[in-house]
Amino acid sequence: MKYFMFQLKKNPLAIIGITILVLWIGIAIFGPLIVSHTHTAMDSANQMTAPGKAGHLLGTDSMGRDILSRIVYGSRSILTVALMTSIVSTVLGVLLGFIAGYFSGKVDATFLRAMDILMAIPPLVLSMVVLGILGDSSIFSLSLIVSIAFIPATARVSRGVLLTEKSQEYVSAARIRGESHLYIMFVEILPNTTGPIIVEATARFAYSIMMVASLGFLGVGLQPPTPDWGMMVIENKPIISQAPWAVLFPALAIASLVIAISIFSDFVSKVLIHER
């Protein structure tokens, strides 16, 4: 932790990224307690109102809905999906990657072929197909589907780091002591591979936000009344000439959050690699 803080003080860009990320987390948690409008309320008398007028700080959309409120409530849904996706894809990816790399042979070969097949399908396309089949775009379903799309990449990274550690002396010593395979994988090896896994998890967090926003932009993401930043962009695209703020602000929200997480992920990667 001391080294982390030391490096953070020397990296202004990382400070900016972490500050933006913390700000969005704070908005997601406390924002709904502060905004004066609900994200579903329609003000027919103030449709496409410019920012700062009629009590709407960021203006309203074509239906008279307050854009600030929708961005604030939307931050909750997009961060929830991204967090759940990152956790599920990391846990399952590590489990599959470790089992394949540890046992090798036919298990590993079968795993590699299966991952190759899944990785041949773009995650966005895979998510759209599964969402179309299920017809359910709830936060839970979306998180699970996006997680499945990300598992192959995480599993391959986990397999790679396990293969690196598998030949170390402490693993041989554990085998000589008669430790079980599960003990060796998750008690002996896992603690020594947390660096790359944490980096992969933070990267998946950023990818998840882009994925959710992209699905929303394509109209298959979170459905109303749940606010979705990507959906806000595509919904207000027809009125971009009359009310550009209705598209600009949710687009800026997506960009700022993705950039902040990417900066944070890059910083964490550098710190953990140095510590290793």
C-alpha positions as CSV (number, residue, x, y, z in Angstrom):
1,M,0.0,0.0,0.0
2,K,2.8,2.4,0.8
3,Y,4.4,1.8,-2.6
4,F,1.0,2.2,-4.2
5,M,0.5,5.6,-2.6
6,F,4.1,6.6,-3.4
7,Q,3.6,5.9,-7.1
8,L,0.2,7.6,-7.1
9,K,1.8,10.8,-5.8
10,K,4.2,10.7,-8.8
11,N,1.4,10.1,-11.3
12,P,-0.9,13.0,-11.8
13,L,-2.8,11.2,-14.6
14,A,-3.6,8.3,-12.2
15,I,-4.8,10.8,-9.6
16,I,-7.2,12.3,-12.1
17,G,-8.5,8.9,-13.2
18,I,-9.0,7.7,-9.7
19,T,-10.7,11.0,-8.7
20,I,-13.2,10.7,-11.6
21,L,-13.9,7.0,-10.8
22,V,-14.5,7.8,-7.1
23,L,-16.7,10.7,-8.2
24,W,-18.9,8.4,-10.3
25,I,-19.1,5.9,-7.5
26,G,-20.2,8.7,-5.2
27,I,-22.8,9.9,-7.7
28,A,-24.1,6.3,-8.1
29,I,-24.5,5.9,-4.3
30,F,-25.6,9.3,-3.1
31,G,-26.7,11.1,-6.3
32,P,-30.4,10.0,-6.2
33,L,-30.6,11.6,-2.7
34,I,-29.5,14.9,-4.1
35,V,-31.3,15.3,-7.5
36,S,-34.6,17.1,-7.4
37,H,-36.2,15.1,-10.3
38,T,-36.9,11.4,-10.8
39,H,-35.6,9.7,-13.9
40,T,-39.0,8.8,-15.1
41,A,-40.8,12.1,-14.5
42,M,-41.9,13.8,-17.8
43,D,-42.3,17.6,-17.9
44,S,-44.5,18.2,-21.0
45,A,-44.2,22.0,-20.6
46,N,-40.4,21.8,-20.7
47,Q,-39.4,19.5,-23.5
48,M,-35.9,19.9,-24.9
49,T,-35.2,22.6,-22.3
50,A,-31.7,24.0,-22.5
51,P,-29.3,23.3,-19.6
52,G,-29.8,25.6,-16.6
53,K,-33.4,26.5,-17.4
54,A,-36.7,25.7,-15.6
55,G,-34.8,23.9,-12.8
56,H,-33.1,21.4,-15.1
57,L,-29.3,21.7,-14.7
58,L,-28.4,19.6,-17.7
59,G,-31.6,20.3,-19.6
60,T,-34.3,17.8,-20.7
61,D,-34.9,15.4,-23.5
62,S,-37.7,15.2,-26.1
63,M,-40.1,13.8,-23.5
64,G,-39.3,16.4,-20.9
65,R,-37.2,14.1,-18.7
66,D,-34.5,15.6,-16.6
67,I,-31.1,14.5,-18.2
68,L,-29.1,15.0,-14.9
69,S,-31.5,12.6,-13.0
70,R,-31.3,10.0,-15.8
71,I,-27.5,10.2,-15.9
72,V,-27.3,9.9,-12.1
73,Y,-29.7,6.9,-11.9
74,G,-28.1,5.4,-15.0
75,S,-24.7,5.5,-13.2
76,R,-26.1,3.0,-10.7
77,S,-27.2,0.5,-13.3
78,I,-24.1,0.7,-15.5
79,L,-21.7,0.4,-12.5
80,T,-23.8,-2.4,-11.0
81,V,-23.7,-4.4,-14.3
82,A,-20.0,-3.7,-14.8
83,L,-19.1,-4.7,-11.2
84,M,-21.1,-7.9,-11.4
85,T,-19.7,-8.7,-14.8
86,S,-16.1,-8.2,-13.7
87,I,-16.6,-10.4,-10.6
88,V,-18.4,-13.2,-12.4
89,S,-16.2,-13.3,-15.4
90,T,-13.0,-13.2,-13.2
91,V,-14.2,-16.0,-10.8
92,L,-15.4,-18.3,-13.5
93,G,-12.4,-17.5,-15.8
94,V,-9.9,-18.2,-13.1
95,L,-11.6,-21.4,-12.2
96,L,-11.7,-22.7,-15.8
97,G,-8.2,-21.4,-16.6
98,F,-6.6,-22.9,-13.5
99,I,-8.2,-26.3,-14.0
100,A,-7.2,-26.5,-17.7
101,G,-3.6,-25.3,-17.0
102,Y,-3.1,-27.5,-14.0
103,F,-4.3,-30.8,-15.4
104,S,-3.0,-30.2,-18.9
105,G,-3.3,-33.0,-21.4
106,K,-6.8,-33.6,-22.9
107,V,-8.4,-31.3,-20.4
108,D,-6.2,-28.4,-21.5
109,A,-6.6,-29.2,-25.2
110,T,-10.4,-29.4,-24.9
111,F,-10.4,-26.1,-23.0
112,L,-8.3,-24.4,-25.6
113,R,-10.6,-25.5,-28.5
114,A,-13.7,-24.4,-26.6
115,M,-12.2,-21.0,-25.8
116,D,-11.0,-20.6,-29.4
117,I,-14.6,-21.1,-30.6
118,L,-16.0,-18.6,-28.1
119,M,-13.3,-16.0,-28.8
120,A,-14.0,-16.3,-32.5
121,I,-17.4,-14.7,-31.8
122,P,-17.1,-11.0,-31.0
123,P,-18.4,-10.4,-27.4
124,L,-20.9,-7.8,-28.6
125,V,-22.4,-10.1,-31.2
126,L,-22.5,-13.0,-28.7
127,S,-24.2,-10.8,-26.1
128,M,-26.8,-9.6,-28.6
129,V,-27.6,-13.1,-29.8
130,V,-28.1,-14.4,-26.3
131,L,-30.2,-11.3,-25.3
132,G,-32.3,-11.8,-28.3
133,I,-32.9,-15.5,-27.5
134,L,-33.7,-14.8,-23.8
135,G,-35.7,-11.6,-24.4
136,D,-34.7,-10.4,-20.9
137,S,-32.5,-7.3,-20.4
138,S,-32.7,-7.0,-16.7
139,I,-29.6,-6.0,-14.7
140,F,-29.0,-9.5,-13.6
141,S,-29.5,-11.1,-17.0
142,L,-27.3,-8.5,-18.7
143,S,-24.6,-9.0,-16.2
144,L,-24.6,-12.7,-16.7
145,I,-24.6,-12.6,-20.4
146,V,-21.8,-10.1,-20.7
147,S,-19.8,-12.2,-18.1
148,I,-20.1,-15.2,-20.4
149,A,-18.8,-13.2,-23.3
150,F,-15.8,-12.2,-21.3
151,I,-14.9,-15.5,-19.6
152,P,-12.7,-16.9,-22.5
153,A,-10.3,-14.0,-22.4
154,T,-10.0,-14.1,-18.6
155,A,-9.7,-17.9,-18.6
156,R,-6.8,-17.7,-21.0
157,V,-5.0,-15.1,-18.9
158,S,-5.5,-17.2,-15.8
159,R,-4.3,-20.3,-17.6
160,G,-1.1,-18.5,-18.7
161,V,-0.2,-17.3,-15.2
162,L,-0.9,-20.7,-13.7
163,L,1.4,-22.4,-16.2
164,T,4.2,-19.9,-15.2
165,E,3.8,-20.7,-11.5
166,K,3.1,-24.4,-11.9
167,S,6.8,-25.2,-12.3
168,Q,7.9,-23.3,-9.2
169,E,9.5,-25.2,-6.3
170,Y,6.8,-24.3,-3.8
171,V,4.3,-26.2,-6.0
172,S,6.6,-29.2,-6.1
173,A,6.9,-29.0,-2.3
174,A,3.1,-29.0,-1.9
175,R,2.8,-32.1,-4.1
176,I,5.5,-33.9,-2.0
177,R,3.5,-33.0,1.1
178,G,0.5,-34.7,-0.4
179,E,-1.7,-31.6,-0.7
180,S,-4.8,-31.9,-2.8
181,H,-5.1,-30.4,-6.3
182,L,-7.6,-27.8,-5.1
183,Y,-5.3,-26.8,-2.3
184,I,-2.3,-26.4,-4.6
185,M,-4.3,-24.4,-7.2
186,F,-6.2,-22.0,-4.9
187,V,-4.1,-21.9,-1.7
188,E,-0.6,-22.2,-3.1
189,I,-0.7,-20.8,-6.6
190,L,-3.6,-18.3,-6.6
191,P,-2.0,-15.9,-4.1
192,N,1.0,-15.7,-6.3
193,T,-1.0,-14.8,-9.4
194,T,-3.2,-12.1,-8.0
195,G,-1.4,-9.3,-9.8
196,P,-2.3,-10.3,-13.4
197,I,-5.7,-11.4,-12.3
198,I,-6.5,-8.0,-10.6
199,V,-5.3,-6.2,-13.7
200,E,-7.5,-8.4,-15.9
201,A,-10.5,-7.8,-13.7
202,T,-10.1,-4.0,-13.8
203,A,-9.7,-4.1,-17.6
204,R,-12.9,-6.2,-17.8
205,F,-14.6,-3.6,-15.7
206,A,-13.9,-0.9,-18.4
207,Y,-14.8,-3.3,-21.2
208,S,-18.1,-4.1,-19.4
209,I,-19.1,-0.4,-19.4
210,M,-18.4,-0.1,-23.1
211,M,-20.3,-3.3,-23.7
212,V,-23.4,-2.2,-21.8
213,A,-23.3,1.2,-23.4
214,S,-22.9,-0.4,-26.9
215,L,-25.9,-2.7,-26.2
216,G,-27.9,0.2,-25.1
217,F,-27.0,2.2,-28.2
218,L,-28.1,-0.7,-30.3
219,G,-31.4,-0.9,-28.4
220,V,-30.9,-4.3,-26.7
221,G,-29.5,-3.1,-23.4
222,L,-31.3,-2.2,-20.2
223,Q,-34.9,-1.3,-21.1
224,P,-37.1,1.5,-19.7
225,P,-37.9,2.5,-17.1
226,T,-34.3,1.7,-16.1
227,P,-32.1,4.5,-17.5
228,D,-29.3,3.5,-19.7
229,W,-26.6,5.9,-20.9
230,G,-26.2,4.2,-24.3
231,M,-30.0,4.1,-24.8
232,M,-30.1,7.8,-23.9
233,V,-27.8,8.6,-26.8
234,I,-29.7,6.6,-29.4
235,E,-33.1,7.9,-28.1
236,N,-32.1,11.5,-28.4
237,K,-30.2,11.2,-31.7
238,P,-33.1,12.4,-33.8
239,I,-33.2,15.7,-31.8
240,I,-29.4,16.3,-31.8
241,S,-29.7,19.4,-33.8
242,Q,-32.4,20.9,-31.6
243,A,-31.1,19.6,-28.2
244,P,-27.5,18.5,-28.6
245,W,-27.1,18.4,-24.8
246,A,-29.4,15.4,-24.7
247,V,-26.8,13.4,-26.6
248,L,-23.7,15.1,-25.4
249,F,-24.0,14.7,-21.6
250,P,-24.7,10.9,-21.6
251,A,-21.9,10.4,-24.2
252,L,-19.5,12.4,-22.0
253,A,-20.6,10.3,-19.0
254,I,-19.7,7.1,-20.8
255,A,-16.4,8.5,-22.1
256,S,-15.3,9.9,-18.7
257,L,-16.0,6.7,-16.8
258,V,-14.3,4.4,-19.4
259,I,-11.2,6.6,-19.5
260,A,-11.0,6.9,-15.7
261,I,-11.2,3.1,-15.3
262,S,-8.6,2.6,-18.1
263,I,-6.2,5.0,-16.5
264,F,-6.7,3.2,-13.1
265,S,-6.2,-0.2,-14.7
266,D,-3.0,0.9,-16.4
267,F,-1.7,2.4,-13.2
268,V,-2.5,-0.8,-11.2
269,S,-0.8,-2.9,-13.9
270,K,2.4,-0.9,-13.6
271,V,2.4,-1.0,-9.8
272,L,1.7,-4.7,-9.6
273,I,4.3,-5.6,-12.3
274,H,6.9,-3.6,-10.4
275,E,6.1,-5.3,-7.1
276,R,6.5,-8.7,-8.7
